[in-house]
Amino acid sequence: MSHQKEKPKLSKSELRKQQKELKLKQKEQKKREKTEKAILKSSLTFSKDIKKLSKKYKEADDEFFIELEEVLIKTDMGMKMVMNISNSIQKRSKKTNSFHDIKELLVEELYKAYDIKHKGDTKLNYVDGRMNIFMVVGVNGTGKTTSLAKLSNYYAELDKKVMIVAGDTFRAGAIEQLEEWTTTRLEENIVLFKGKNNQDPSSVIFDAIKKAEAEKFDIVLIDTAGRIQNKVNLMKELEKMHNTIKKFDKSAPHEVLLVIDATTGQNGVIQAEEFSQVTKVSGIILTKMDGTSKGGIALAIKDELSIPVKMIGIGEQVDDLVEFDVEEYVYGLVAGFMDENLENDDFDE
């Protein structure tokens, strides 16, 4: 008669830890599925147009490349990038007329377009063991404050102690918006630090970081004004914020994240350019990726301004902000037309 050894019982804290890890894995799986779905919208449109070209032309002649350029422009990649890709493919395809080879060259050029000016990782500059300070900037209406709230939740789920600083003190409703997020929708280990309406934002930031430092917060996320219309005033305000932050850590802010609405297309590139003139932007949060069929904007911003996309918004839920994976993104964009088994009809909506 064999006696099976009983498994040791888990303590309540160990059980809670296991349950939390399982919950996080399930959430990550859902995020991956939603990300794929968001990119698929761009992929379907792009793939459908590319497949139409493959049926219309028997060889890659001048007319073919003119239409290819039109297809690429439709994705919001930007004229400069489109012409570079087209010219490169034309040079490289002189030895072949195979449309399959042309498609492979296009995929290679898209990867190259993102990496050729690679000046920074797509990973956020978060370092364990220090108080990380991130500023979030952007035009009002792009989802700036909402993205900041979601980013705070992203770190809170990783068991980080998070402080949000309401630094947009002049916009009506900005502080109240963050209060609504922190009291009803976000994780418990997130603290909102707010000053008074119309208070100097830099003085709010100073008091907030002082408190965060004393109470050993892992990350401080600072909301800022989005008034790009008056560049001089905004530049002065952001410069003052930078100087205030540097009193605590000369290497900070560790990220200046610009929020851009993906559905605005080339206007988003213009916004990124304008903000780059006002402050040094280290990365992009691209919102509403689930609402656009023109996914080329992430490539355009990187190509024209050398600013990497670091996070993308894929929905309205608090968990719908995910790390940007450029390989996954480009693969998702081109997967449809690289599958030889799919016909044009498979992409009809």
Residue frames relative to the residue before (quaternion, step in Angstrom):
aa qw qx qy qz dx dy dz
M 1.0000 0.0000 0.0000 0.0000 0.00 0.00 0.00
S 0.2138 -0.8154 0.5281 0.1024 3.58 -0.46 1.22
H 0.2524 -0.7559 0.5887 0.1353 3.52 -1.07 0.82
Q 0.2887 -0.7576 0.5612 0.1666 3.53 -0.66 1.12
K 0.4522 -0.6911 0.4994 0.2618 3.50 -0.95 0.96
E 0.3865 -0.7303 0.5128 0.2331 3.56 -0.75 1.03
K 0.4540 -0.6653 0.5179 0.2882 3.55 -1.05 0.83
P 0.5096 -0.6451 0.4608 0.3344 3.58 -0.95 0.81
K 0.4733 -0.6809 0.4788 0.2883 3.55 -0.96 0.86
L 0.4291 -0.6963 0.5137 0.2591 3.53 -1.05 0.80
S 0.4764 -0.6379 0.5152 0.3173 3.54 -1.12 0.64
K 0.6788 -0.4944 0.3422 0.4215 3.58 -1.25 0.33
S 0.6625 0.5066 -0.3100 0.4564 3.59 0.98 -0.83
E 0.6444 0.5130 -0.3154 0.4713 3.61 1.05 -0.79
L 0.6353 0.5321 -0.3087 0.4668 3.55 1.07 -0.84
R 0.6512 0.5137 -0.3040 0.4687 3.57 0.98 -0.91
K 0.6354 0.5387 -0.3150 0.4548 3.56 1.05 -0.86
Q 0.6576 0.5111 -0.2990 0.4658 3.58 0.97 -0.93
Q 0.6557 0.5190 -0.3025 0.4574 3.56 0.99 -0.91
K 0.6486 0.5198 -0.3061 0.4642 3.56 1.04 -0.85
E 0.6475 0.5189 -0.3131 0.4620 3.59 0.99 -0.87
L 0.6452 0.5169 -0.3103 0.4694 3.57 1.01 -0.85
K 0.6463 0.5265 -0.3034 0.4615 3.55 1.01 -0.92
L 0.6516 0.5178 -0.3030 0.4642 3.58 1.01 -0.85
K 0.6360 0.5284 -0.3187 0.4633 3.59 1.04 -0.83
Q 0.6513 0.5125 -0.3066 0.4681 3.56 1.00 -0.88
K 0.6455 0.5224 -0.3090 0.4637 3.57 1.03 -0.84
E 0.6454 0.5294 -0.3097 0.4553 3.57 0.99 -0.89
Q 0.6335 0.5301 -0.3200 0.4640 3.56 1.03 -0.83
K 0.6566 0.5068 -0.3009 0.4706 3.58 0.97 -0.90
K 0.6327 0.5364 -0.3232 0.4555 3.57 1.03 -0.83
R 0.6419 0.5293 -0.3220 0.4518 3.57 0.96 -0.91
E 0.6585 0.5150 -0.3014 0.4586 3.56 0.96 -0.93
K 0.6698 0.4941 -0.2946 0.4694 3.59 0.97 -0.88
T 0.6222 0.5401 -0.3354 0.4568 3.58 1.06 -0.76
E 0.6514 0.5158 -0.3047 0.4656 3.57 0.94 -0.94
K 0.6515 0.5234 -0.3012 0.4592 3.54 1.03 -0.87
A 0.6412 0.5306 -0.3119 0.4583 3.59 1.04 -0.87
I 0.6934 0.4622 -0.2728 0.4808 3.59 0.91 -0.94
L 0.5785 0.6166 -0.3643 0.3905 3.58 1.13 -0.71
K 0.5909 0.5858 -0.3690 0.4142 3.60 1.07 -0.73
S 0.6717 0.4629 -0.2808 0.5056 3.58 1.01 -0.89
S 0.6448 0.5589 -0.3129 0.4170 3.55 0.98 -0.95
L 0.6527 0.5345 -0.3207 0.4307 3.59 0.93 -0.91
T 0.6727 0.4928 -0.2937 0.4673 3.57 0.91 -0.95
F 0.6685 0.5112 -0.2818 0.4608 3.55 0.90 -1.03
S 0.6886 0.4955 -0.2779 0.4506 3.57 0.83 -1.05
K 0.6304 0.5450 -0.3296 0.4439 3.55 1.02 -0.85
D 0.6816 0.4893 -0.2839 0.4642 3.58 0.93 -0.93
I 0.6515 0.5108 -0.3153 0.4640 3.58 0.99 -0.85
K 0.6646 0.5065 -0.3072 0.4554 3.59 0.95 -0.84
K 0.5988 0.5479 -0.3589 0.4611 3.59 1.11 -0.64
L 0.6335 0.5319 -0.3200 0.4619 3.56 1.04 -0.82
S 0.6659 0.5216 -0.3077 0.4357 3.57 0.94 -0.92
K 0.6815 0.4607 -0.2902 0.4889 3.59 1.14 -0.57
K 0.6600 0.5387 -0.3017 0.4280 3.57 1.11 -0.73
Y 0.7960 0.2765 -0.1275 0.5232 3.58 0.98 -0.86
K 0.3578 -0.7244 0.5480 0.2166 3.55 -1.04 0.80
E 0.7879 0.0787 -0.0562 0.6081 3.57 1.21 -0.44
A 0.5331 -0.6365 0.4625 0.3110 3.54 -1.28 0.50
D 0.0853 0.8069 -0.5747 0.1064 3.59 0.17 1.32
D 0.7750 -0.3499 0.2422 0.4673 3.59 -1.31 -0.12
E 0.6558 0.5169 -0.3123 0.4531 3.59 0.96 -0.88
F 0.6037 0.5558 -0.3463 0.4547 3.56 1.08 -0.76
F 0.7026 0.4726 -0.2791 0.4529 3.60 0.83 -0.97
I 0.5848 0.5527 -0.3721 0.4627 3.62 1.11 -0.57
E 0.6934 0.4598 -0.2777 0.4803 3.59 0.95 -0.90
L 0.5934 0.5562 -0.3595 0.4575 3.59 1.12 -0.66
E 0.6386 0.5262 -0.3152 0.4647 3.57 0.99 -0.87
E 0.6402 0.5257 -0.3208 0.4593 3.59 1.01 -0.82
V 0.6325 0.5289 -0.3190 0.4674 3.59 1.06 -0.82
L 0.6793 0.4919 -0.2873 0.4626 3.58 0.92 -0.93
I 0.6251 0.5381 -0.3351 0.4555 3.59 1.03 -0.78
K 0.6152 0.5741 -0.3339 0.4248 3.59 1.07 -0.78
T 0.6696 0.5073 -0.3020 0.4507 3.60 1.15 -0.56
D 0.4755 -0.6918 0.4120 0.3544 3.62 1.35 -0.03
M 0.3056 0.7631 -0.5159 0.2412 3.60 1.06 0.64
G 0.4832 -0.6564 0.4476 0.3679 3.60 1.14 -0.52
M 0.6022 -0.6277 0.3719 0.3240 3.55 -1.01 0.93
K 0.6559 0.5336 -0.3255 0.4232 3.60 0.85 -0.95
M 0.6859 0.4822 -0.2768 0.4694 3.54 0.89 -0.98
V 0.6310 0.5461 -0.3243 0.4455 3.58 0.99 -0.87
M 0.6827 0.4871 -0.2908 0.4605 3.59 0.88 -0.93
N 0.6230 0.5380 -0.3329 0.4600 3.59 1.06 -0.76
I 0.6626 0.5010 -0.2950 0.4721 3.58 0.97 -0.95
S 0.6708 0.5119 -0.2944 0.4486 3.58 0.88 -1.00
N 0.6737 0.4982 -0.2975 0.4575 3.61 0.87 -0.96
S 0.6537 0.5200 -0.3086 0.4550 3.56 0.99 -0.86
I 0.6583 0.4972 -0.3105 0.4723 3.60 0.95 -0.88
Q 0.6371 0.5382 -0.3339 0.4394 3.59 0.96 -0.84
K 0.6597 0.5008 -0.3054 0.4699 3.59 0.97 -0.84
R 0.7292 0.4550 -0.2387 0.4520 3.55 0.90 -1.00
S 0.7086 0.4816 -0.2649 0.4424 3.60 1.15 -0.53
K 0.3684 0.7644 -0.4692 0.2446 3.59 1.25 0.11
K 0.7058 0.4620 -0.2621 0.4687 3.56 1.14 -0.64
T 0.7740 0.2826 -0.1633 0.5426 3.60 1.22 -0.10
N 0.1901 -0.7508 0.6156 0.1456 3.54 -1.24 0.53
S 0.4192 0.7176 -0.4576 0.3160 3.55 1.31 0.13
F 0.4175 -0.7171 0.4968 0.2543 3.57 -0.73 1.06
H 0.5782 0.5754 -0.3736 0.4417 3.58 1.12 -0.61
D 0.6592 0.5013 -0.3017 0.4723 3.59 0.97 -0.87
I 0.6193 0.5444 -0.3351 0.4558 3.59 1.04 -0.82
K 0.6525 0.5121 -0.3113 0.4638 3.59 0.96 -0.89
E 0.6517 0.5074 -0.3182 0.4653 3.58 0.98 -0.81
L 0.6312 0.5209 -0.3238 0.4748 3.58 1.05 -0.74
L 0.6288 0.5399 -0.3264 0.4545 3.58 1.04 -0.79
V 0.6377 0.5195 -0.3160 0.4729 3.58 0.99 -0.88
E 0.6535 0.5164 -0.3086 0.4593 3.59 0.92 -0.94
E 0.6724 0.5059 -0.2956 0.4523 3.58 0.95 -0.90
L 0.6308 0.5282 -0.3349 0.4592 3.60 1.05 -0.70
Y 0.6374 0.5031 -0.3230 0.4861 3.59 1.00 -0.80
K 0.6717 0.5138 -0.2916 0.4470 3.54 0.92 -1.00
A 0.6238 0.5687 -0.3322 0.4207 3.57 1.03 -0.84
Y 0.6884 0.4595 -0.2921 0.4792 3.59 1.03 -0.69
D 0.7642 0.4197 -0.2072 0.4438 3.58 0.94 -0.86
I 0.5478 0.6734 -0.3974 0.2976 3.60 1.13 -0.57
K 0.7563 0.2841 -0.1799 0.5612 3.61 1.12 -0.63
H 0.2098 0.8393 -0.4832 0.1346 3.54 1.19 0.56
K 0.0302 0.8219 -0.5645 0.0694 3.56 -0.29 1.29
G 0.8078 0.1102 -0.0685 0.5749 3.58 1.17 -0.01
D 0.5448 -0.6168 0.4592 0.3345 3.51 -1.17 0.61
T 0.4918 -0.6320 0.4959 0.3358 3.57 -1.22 0.36
K 0.5397 0.6108 -0.4029 0.4163 3.60 1.28 -0.11
L 0.5046 -0.6350 0.4915 0.3172 3.57 -1.08 0.71
N 0.4698 -0.7005 0.4752 0.2506 3.56 -1.05 0.84
Y 0.2390 0.7571 -0.5602 0.2362 3.56 0.62 1.20
V 0.0541 -0.8000 0.5975 -0.0054 3.58 -0.84 1.00
D 0.4261 -0.6922 0.5232 0.2560 3.58 -0.83 1.00
G 0.7696 0.3872 -0.2632 0.4342 3.56 -1.13 0.64
R 0.7285 0.2939 -0.2436 0.5688 3.58 1.26 0.05
M 0.4933 -0.5918 0.5183 0.3712 3.57 -1.28 0.18
N 0.2165 -0.7973 0.5554 0.0948 3.57 -0.37 1.26
I 0.1029 -0.7959 0.5958 0.0312 3.57 -0.91 0.95
F 0.0289 -0.7961 0.6034 -0.0359 3.57 -0.62 1.21
M 0.1985 -0.7339 0.6340 0.1413 3.57 -1.10 0.76
V 0.1641 -0.7667 0.6128 0.0987 3.56 -1.07 0.75
V 0.0320 -0.8114 0.5823 -0.0399 3.57 -0.65 1.19
G 0.2910 0.7602 -0.5528 0.1786 3.56 -1.26 0.29
V 0.6017 -0.5538 0.4388 0.3725 3.53 -1.30 0.42
N 0.5476 -0.5999 0.4672 0.3493 3.58 -1.06 0.75
G 0.7511 0.3727 -0.2846 0.4647 3.57 -0.94 0.93
T 0.5973 0.5762 -0.3655 0.4214 3.60 1.26 -0.13
G 0.5573 -0.5784 0.4051 0.4368 3.59 1.26 -0.31
K 0.2303 0.8237 -0.4882 0.1737 3.58 1.24 0.50
T 0.7289 0.4250 -0.2505 0.4747 3.58 0.68 -1.11
T 0.6297 0.5291 -0.3273 0.4652 3.58 1.03 -0.76
S 0.6504 0.5127 -0.3104 0.4667 3.59 0.98 -0.85
L 0.6240 0.5316 -0.3332 0.4658 3.58 1.03 -0.79
A 0.6521 0.5115 -0.3117 0.4648 3.58 0.95 -0.88
K 0.6632 0.4976 -0.3005 0.4715 3.59 0.97 -0.85
L 0.6311 0.5300 -0.3248 0.4641 3.58 1.07 -0.77
S 0.6262 0.5286 -0.3326 0.4666 3.57 1.05 -0.74
N 0.6521 0.5123 -0.3044 0.4686 3.56 1.03 -0.79
Y 0.5815 0.5893 -0.3437 0.4433 3.57 1.15 -0.79
Y 0.7254 0.4133 -0.2419 0.4944 3.60 0.88 -0.92
A 0.6104 0.5544 -0.3538 0.4415 3.59 1.05 -0.67
E 0.6439 0.5212 -0.3151 0.4632 3.59 1.08 -0.72
L 0.6555 0.4606 -0.3004 0.5177 3.56 1.29 -0.35
D 0.5254 -0.6721 0.3657 0.3722 3.56 1.35 0.40
K 0.4027 0.6775 -0.5065 0.3496 3.57 1.04 0.76
K 0.4198 -0.6718 0.5514 0.2617 3.55 -1.18 0.69
V 0.0847 -0.8556 0.5091 -0.0399 3.56 -0.34 1.33
M 0.0855 -0.7610 0.6400 0.0629 3.54 -1.11 0.82
I 0.1926 -0.7344 0.6406 0.1149 3.54 -1.03 0.92
V 0.1651 -0.7777 0.6000 0.0895 3.58 -0.93 0.92
A 0.3095 -0.7540 0.5558 0.1638 3.57 -0.71 1.13
G 0.0222 0.8567 -0.5111 0.0656 3.56 0.25 1.32
D 0.5821 0.5258 -0.3823 0.4885 3.59 1.31 -0.05
T 0.0004 -0.8814 0.4715 -0.0290 3.58 0.51 1.24
F 0.6917 0.5040 -0.2806 0.4344 3.61 1.19 -0.39
R 0.6227 0.5444 -0.3580 0.4333 3.62 1.15 -0.44
A 0.4722 -0.6804 0.4845 0.2816 3.56 -0.80 1.00
G 0.8343 0.2247 -0.1766 0.4714 3.55 -0.86 1.00
A 0.4771 0.6970 -0.4376 0.3082 3.62 1.22 -0.20
I 0.6801 0.4738 -0.2865 0.4805 3.59 0.90 -0.94
E 0.6484 0.5280 -0.3089 0.4533 3.57 0.99 -0.91
Q 0.6123 0.5554 -0.3428 0.4463 3.59 1.07 -0.74
L 0.6774 0.4715 -0.2834 0.4883 3.59 0.96 -0.88
E 0.6092 0.5499 -0.3486 0.4527 3.60 1.06 -0.70
E 0.6441 0.5233 -0.3170 0.4592 3.57 1.00 -0.87
W 0.6464 0.5195 -0.3116 0.4640 3.58 0.98 -0.86
T 0.7396 0.4499 -0.2513 0.4330 3.59 0.70 -1.08
T 0.7091 0.4583 -0.2782 0.4580 3.60 1.06 -0.60
T 0.8160 0.2968 -0.1359 0.4771 3.59 1.03 -0.65
R 0.8257 0.3192 -0.1189 0.4497 3.60 1.01 -0.69
L 0.7212 0.4683 -0.2513 0.4443 3.59 1.14 -0.50
E 0.6735 -0.4787 0.3813 0.4146 3.55 -1.34 0.25
E 0.6235 -0.5982 0.3662 0.3452 3.57 -1.20 0.61
N 0.7017 0.4828 -0.2853 0.4394 3.62 1.04 -0.67
I 0.5216 0.5756 -0.4388 0.4517 3.56 1.07 0.87
V 0.1365 -0.7924 0.5932 0.0409 3.56 -0.81 1.09
L 0.2445 -0.7491 0.5971 0.1502 3.58 -1.01 0.85
F 0.1207 -0.7668 0.6272 0.0641 3.56 -0.83 1.03
K 0.0403 0.8161 -0.5725 0.0684 3.56 -0.65 1.10
G 0.3183 -0.7036 0.5984 0.2135 3.51 -1.21 0.61
K 0.6561 -0.4515 0.3780 0.4721 3.55 -1.09 -0.70
N 0.6229 -0.5123 0.4183 0.4178 3.55 -1.24 0.37
N 0.8376 0.1587 -0.1685 0.4947 3.57 -1.03 0.93
Q 0.4138 0.6793 -0.4959 0.3483 3.62 1.22 0.34
D 0.5931 -0.5563 0.4324 0.3896 3.60 -1.13 0.60
P 0.4646 -0.7190 0.4361 0.2774 3.63 -0.56 1.13
S 0.6472 0.5405 -0.3270 0.4267 3.61 0.98 -0.79
S 0.6423 0.5047 -0.3350 0.4696 3.59 1.06 -0.65
V 0.6000 0.5363 -0.3476 0.4812 3.59 1.15 -0.66
I 0.6617 0.5155 -0.2959 0.4571 3.58 0.92 -0.96
F 0.6317 0.5414 -0.3309 0.4453 3.60 0.95 -0.87
D 0.6904 0.4736 -0.2774 0.4713 3.59 0.84 -1.03
A 0.6420 0.5416 -0.3174 0.4401 3.58 1.03 -0.84
I 0.7003 0.4635 -0.2804 0.4648 3.60 0.79 -1.01
K 0.5952 0.5635 -0.3548 0.4499 3.58 1.09 -0.71
K 0.6674 0.4869 -0.2794 0.4894 3.56 0.98 -0.91
A 0.6521 0.5265 -0.3071 0.4509 3.59 0.95 -0.95
E 0.6477 0.5229 -0.3054 0.4624 3.56 1.01 -0.84
A 0.6806 0.4964 -0.2815 0.4595 3.58 0.93 -0.96
E 0.7691 0.3603 -0.1751 0.4980 3.57 1.03 -0.83
K 0.4716 -0.7405 0.3945 0.2712 3.59 1.31 0.47
F 0.1581 0.7767 -0.5831 0.1778 3.56 0.69 1.12
D 0.4669 -0.6867 0.4864 0.2720 3.59 -1.10 0.71
I 0.8174 0.0115 0.0454 0.5741 3.56 1.00 -0.84
V 0.1607 -0.7552 0.6316 0.0699 3.53 -1.11 0.87
L 0.1078 -0.7945 0.5971 0.0232 3.59 -0.71 1.12
I 0.1541 -0.8334 0.5299 0.0309 3.57 -0.54 1.20
D 0.2696 -0.7360 0.6026 0.1499 3.56 -0.77 1.09
T 0.1126 -0.8093 0.5757 0.0295 3.60 -0.98 0.83
A 0.6430 -0.5245 0.3931 0.3962 3.55 -1.32 0.25
G 0.2733 -0.7847 0.5399 0.1343 3.58 -1.15 0.64
R 0.3853 0.7494 -0.4619 0.2767 3.56 1.09 0.65
I 0.0607 -0.8387 0.5411 0.0036 3.59 0.37 1.22
Q 0.4988 0.6775 -0.4261 0.3325 3.62 1.23 -0.42
N 0.7586 0.2539 -0.1576 0.5789 3.59 1.05 -0.78
K 0.2154 -0.8437 0.4797 0.1081 3.55 0.27 1.32
V 0.6544 0.5407 -0.3254 0.4165 3.59 0.92 -0.94
N 0.6842 0.4822 -0.2856 0.4666 3.59 0.87 -0.97
L 0.6635 0.5036 -0.3052 0.4615 3.57 0.97 -0.92
M 0.6213 0.5453 -0.3345 0.4525 3.57 1.02 -0.80
K 0.6633 0.5043 -0.2943 0.4681 3.57 0.95 -0.93
E 0.6567 0.5215 -0.3053 0.4513 3.57 0.97 -0.90
L 0.6929 0.4692 -0.2738 0.4741 3.59 0.91 -0.95
E 0.6168 0.5392 -0.3380 0.4633 3.58 1.10 -0.70
K 0.6401 0.5198 -0.3100 0.4732 3.56 1.03 -0.83
M 0.6245 0.5310 -0.3247 0.4718 3.59 1.06 -0.80
H 0.6335 0.5379 -0.3186 0.4559 3.58 0.95 -0.94
N 0.6791 0.4994 -0.2879 0.4544 3.57 0.87 -1.00
T 0.6264 0.5324 -0.3244 0.4679 3.57 1.08 -0.77
I 0.6642 0.5113 -0.2948 0.4588 3.58 0.92 -0.96
K 0.6743 0.5272 -0.2894 0.4286 3.58 0.97 -0.91
K 0.5191 0.6175 -0.4198 0.4160 3.60 1.24 -0.23
F 0.7108 0.4262 -0.2391 0.5059 3.56 1.19 -0.60
D 0.7894 -0.0391 0.0682 0.6089 3.59 1.06 -0.78
K 0.3829 -0.7647 0.4726 0.2126 3.59 -0.46 1.21
S 0.6662 0.4974 -0.3099 0.4613 3.60 1.16 -0.48
A 0.6061 0.5630 -0.3463 0.4424 3.60 1.30 -0.19
P 0.5150 -0.1242 -0.8445 -0.0782 1.54 -2.36 0.86
H 0.4846 -0.6974 0.4598 0.2593 3.55 -1.05 0.86
E 0.7616 0.0562 -0.0773 0.6409 3.56 1.30 -0.30
V 0.0631 -0.7080 0.6971 0.0938 3.54 -1.26 0.63
L 0.0874 -0.8448 0.5276 -0.0179 3.54 -0.16 1.36
L 0.2113 -0.7811 0.5804 0.0918 3.55 -0.74 1.12
V 0.2561 -0.7718 0.5673 0.1303 3.57 -0.79 1.07
I 0.0029 -0.7936 0.6061 -0.0527 3.56 -0.81 1.10
D 0.3947 -0.6973 0.5556 0.2220 3.55 -1.07 0.88
A 0.4124 -0.7504 0.4652 0.2245 3.60 -0.51 1.24
T 0.6398 0.5556 -0.3337 0.4131 3.60 1.09 -0.62
T 0.5995 0.5744 -0.3668 0.4196 3.62 1.23 -0.23
G 0.3667 -0.7809 0.4520 0.2268 3.60 1.29 -0.04
Q 0.8539 -0.0753 0.0698 0.5103 3.56 -0.92 -0.96
N 0.5334 0.6008 -0.4121 0.4297 3.63 1.20 -0.36
G 0.6027 0.5663 -0.3393 0.4481 3.56 1.16 -0.66
V 0.6313 0.5177 -0.3211 0.4800 3.57 1.08 -0.77
I 0.6377 0.5260 -0.3164 0.4654 3.59 1.03 -0.84
Q 0.6360 0.5236 -0.3187 0.4688 3.59 1.02 -0.85
A 0.6469 0.5190 -0.3170 0.4601 3.57 0.95 -0.90
E 0.6429 0.5220 -0.3142 0.4643 3.56 1.03 -0.83
E 0.6634 0.5144 -0.3006 0.4526 3.57 0.95 -0.93
F 0.6837 0.4740 -0.2915 0.4721 3.59 0.91 -0.87
S 0.6013 0.5635 -0.3551 0.4414 3.58 1.12 -0.63
Q 0.6355 0.5174 -0.3210 0.4748 3.57 1.19 -0.55
V 0.6864 0.4853 -0.2666 0.4714 3.57 1.19 -0.61
T 0.8018 -0.0528 0.0738 0.5906 3.59 0.98 -0.86
K 0.5457 -0.6095 0.4539 0.3533 3.60 -1.19 0.41
V 0.1697 -0.8007 0.5719 0.0541 3.56 -0.41 1.28
S 0.2382 -0.8065 0.5280 0.1187 3.60 -0.77 1.01
G 0.8174 -0.0258 0.0379 0.5742 3.58 1.17 -0.43
I 0.3785 -0.7185 0.5488 0.1984 3.54 -1.33 0.43
I 0.1571 -0.6912 0.6902 0.1455 3.51 -1.26 0.67
L 0.1527 -0.8092 0.5657 0.0438 3.57 -0.50 1.22
T 0.1658 -0.8228 0.5395 0.0666 3.59 -0.34 1.26
K 0.8296 0.2798 -0.1982 0.4406 3.54 -1.41 0.27
M 0.2096 0.7864 -0.5466 0.1969 3.58 1.01 0.82
D 0.6170 0.5404 -0.3398 0.4601 3.58 1.23 -0.41
G 0.7187 0.4617 -0.2435 0.4594 3.59 1.24 -0.32
T 0.6950 0.4406 -0.2887 0.4894 3.60 1.21 0.22
S 0.2905 -0.7291 0.5892 0.1920 3.54 -1.17 0.64
K 0.6280 0.5014 -0.3214 0.5009 3.57 1.37 0.15
G 0.0374 -0.8770 0.4789 -0.0092 3.57 0.33 1.26
G 0.4878 0.7216 -0.4017 0.2828 3.58 1.26 -0.05
I 0.4750 0.7117 -0.4265 0.2933 3.59 1.23 -0.30
A 0.6080 0.5577 -0.3575 0.4376 3.62 1.05 -0.70
L 0.6628 0.4871 -0.2906 0.4888 3.57 1.06 -0.78
A 0.6460 0.5472 -0.3169 0.4276 3.59 1.00 -0.88
I 0.6619 0.5069 -0.3098 0.4571 3.59 0.90 -0.93
K 0.6666 0.4985 -0.3006 0.4655 3.57 0.95 -0.89
D 0.6803 0.5038 -0.2918 0.4453 3.56 0.96 -0.90
E 0.7539 0.4204 -0.2225 0.4533 3.58 0.83 -1.00
L 0.8246 0.2448 -0.0907 0.5018 3.60 0.97 -0.84
S 0.3620 -0.7545 0.4684 0.2834 3.60 1.31 -0.13
I 0.4800 0.6170 -0.4722 0.4073 3.58 1.05 0.78
P 0.3059 -0.7860 0.5025 0.1901 3.63 -0.56 1.06
V 0.4318 -0.6240 0.5771 0.3018 3.55 -1.19 0.62
K 0.1598 -0.8241 0.5399 0.0616 3.60 -0.78 1.00
M 0.7855 0.0690 -0.0440 0.6134 3.60 1.14 -0.61
I 0.1299 -0.7773 0.6070 0.1022 3.57 -1.19 0.54
G 0.3604 -0.7090 0.5683 0.2109 3.53 -1.16 0.74
I 0.0951 -0.8351 0.5419 0.0032 3.57 -0.73 1.07
G 0.8092 0.0222 -0.0187 0.5869 3.60 1.22 0.35
E 0.6254 -0.5825 0.3924 0.3400 3.55 -1.35 0.02
Q 0.5508 0.6281 -0.4011 0.3759 3.60 1.21 -0.26
V 0.6626 -0.5402 0.3533 0.3800 3.56 -1.22 0.53
D 0.6972 0.4639 -0.2645 0.4783 3.61 1.14 -0.61
D 0.5699 0.6594 -0.3539 0.3393 3.58 1.27 -0.18
L 0.5330 0.5233 -0.4714 0.4690 3.55 0.85 1.09
V 0.0112 0.8386 -0.5398 0.0729 3.58 -0.48 1.19
E 0.6050 -0.5383 0.4367 0.3918 3.55 -1.27 0.41
F 0.4020 -0.7057 0.5316 0.2404 3.56 -1.07 0.78
D 0.0967 -0.7791 0.6191 0.0183 3.54 -0.77 1.11
V 0.3416 -0.7961 0.4588 0.1976 3.58 -0.20 1.29
E 0.6390 0.5228 -0.3419 0.4489 3.62 1.00 -0.74
E 0.6479 0.5103 -0.3024 0.4778 3.54 0.99 -0.91
Y 0.6491 0.5413 -0.3008 0.4419 3.55 1.03 -0.89
V 0.7028 0.4451 -0.2723 0.4835 3.60 0.79 -1.01
Y 0.6266 0.5293 -0.3375 0.4619 3.57 1.01 -0.81
G 0.6552 0.5158 -0.3050 0.4601 3.59 0.96 -0.91
L 0.6440 0.5475 -0.3096 0.4354 3.55 1.06 -0.83
V 0.8012 0.3174 -0.1349 0.4890 3.58 0.96 -0.90
A 0.4247 0.7528 -0.4450 0.2342 3.59 1.25 -0.28
G 0.6463 0.5666 -0.3211 0.3978 3.58 0.94 -0.91
F 0.7744 0.3534 -0.2247 0.4743 3.60 0.73 -0.94
M 0.5900 0.5361 -0.3970 0.4549 3.61 1.22 0.05
D 0.6016 0.5445 -0.3613 0.4594 3.58 1.27 -0.23
E 0.3296 -0.7925 0.4855 0.1660 3.55 -0.30 1.27
N 0.6312 0.5595 -0.3389 0.4168 3.60 1.17 -0.44
L 0.6449 0.5248 -0.3287 0.4479 3.59 1.22 -0.36
E 0.2146 -0.7604 0.6004 0.1239 3.54 -1.03 0.82
N 0.7280 -0.4241 0.3040 0.4447 3.56 -1.28 0.19
D 0.6344 0.5659 -0.3347 0.4065 3.56 0.96 -0.88
D 0.6056 0.5790 -0.3595 0.4108 3.58 1.12 -0.62
F 0.7202 0.4339 -0.2402 0.4851 3.57 1.22 -0.43
D 0.4441 0.6763 -0.4767 0.3437 3.58 1.22 0.12
E 0.2934 -0.7729 0.5405 0.1561 3.54 -0.90 0.96
